Amino acid sequence: MVLTEKFDFFWTTMELCDWRDEWNDDKVLRPVIRYLSKQDDQIIFAFDDLMTELLYDLDTKKLAEQCEKVDPLMCDDTFLYSRCAALINGPDFYEKVKRGRMKKVWSMDFEALLYVPGKAWALKHRRSADDYPHSSPLSYETGSNEEGWNR
């Protein structure tokens, strides 16, 4: 596996997903949210930063072009939600997507992953996820990885 140890916490946490109800993204992610809600805020924020960095690394022109071939009506959100599907399917799947060898991901989506850190924080503090106080140094939004779009 090419991914560095720094991402081990993210991948280990994602192994908590409950796939018994795989068509309900919120139920799949519920154990991850519960686990993170029991951690210090810094751990929740670290999870957010790792997730964002992984999504950022998939934000490239080459991969967007692959996505557009599968979905000619692709928009920025379509590409983002498919990148989320790359993460939810684990590190090996992610690496194949990153290398351009897993084109089926572009017909998948898993938007709910984006809200995990905010929901975990909100559950922990009994507040609204809208009050989530952290912003990652990188952005997962489509086109934010300028280097990835200029290659």
C-alpha positions, 0 to 999 in steps of 0.5 A: 500500500502506498499510503503513509502511516499518517492516514492509518487513523482515517482508514482504521476509523472507516473500518467501523462502517456498518455495511448491513444496511448498505443503501442507507449511508447514514446507517453505514456511517453511524458507528464512525460518527459515534466513535469520533464523538467520544474522542477529543475535538483534536481527533475529530479535527484530525479525521476531518483534515485527513479526509479532506487531504485524501479527497484533495489528492483525487481532485485532478483534471485527469480523474475529472475527465474520467468521471466526465466520460462515465457521466457526461452531465458531471458537475463539480458535486458529482465529481466530489461525491464520487471521490467520497465513494473512493474513500468509503471503499477503503485504501486499496480501492482509493489507490486504484482510483488515484492511479486511474485504474478504478473507473467504476467509482465515477458512477458511485457517490457517497456524499454523506461522508463529508458530514461525518466530522461535523456530525461527530462534533455535534453529537459530542457537544449536543449542538448543531453541526452548523456550529462545527468550529473547524476548517481544514487547511486544504479544501476538498471542493472540485478544482481546489487542487490547482496543481492537480488541475494544471498537470 
